[in-house]
Amino acid sequence: MQEEFVPYHQHLLLKCWVVNPPKEVDVLNKWFVNLVETVGMKVVAGPTSVYVSDPGNEGLTGTVTLATSHASIHIWDHYELPMVQFDIYSCKCFTFEQVLDCFMPWDLKRVEWVMIDRNNKPTIESEGVWVNMNRDNDQVY
């Protein structure tokens, strides 16, 4: 007999700055699949990504539907240091560190993040700023 799933609702929001973001739809879709495997979840639809070429909003945008909810992203690749806005909501437990690891191939420089506990009244469970201390130069992000 399969054990009954007990939901634990959490929502992670990230604002990141990266040096080498994906610029092709298939690359972002493969990244979504890796993300979902890394956090131990299951894809039920997608991923679906497109490149948006609207002036000022250029970049990839995408979503993936999970058995336990969703993840979404938009990458502004035209900035001098590309910026990423990302969120993952799930009723299956995951950690900030698991998600952070998925961004490392993009040469992650800085992340501002917040984890929201949505089990009852939405409450900030944890938040912070992560900065890549492995500097190749003296620039601080």
Phi, psi and omega in degrees: 000131181284137178292139180290135178287131177249111183294143170227108190273118177218152185223120180252129176242133180233140166239119188235155170237129186226157179269322189232070180286158174294148179234004180237141183304313183295327178293316179294319179298320176295323177298317178302315180299316177297317178304311182298318177295320182298321181269005174071036181248187185227129176283131174245344175203141180087201004289157177233124180223151176217158173264126179263128182249013178297130181306128181089347182232023183296136174147172178284145172225143183199164177217158170220135179264129182254156173301335181252005170147247188202166166221146179216158184207150165221136182241119176267094187273355181272352177290154178306314170245105185308142181246146181232134169246128187219146170214151173222125176244137179204153172261015172246136183298141173207170181239157174303318183297321177300315181291316180306317180304327181290339180271347184302322179297345180271010184057062182297131180252321184204145176222133168250129188218158175214135176251124182251127173276117183248025181289321175236243173287129179305127184222138176290117180275319178200158179202163180177184176231130176246131180234134177290113182270358177272079187274133172268348178209185185270002183287132177255136184253000000 
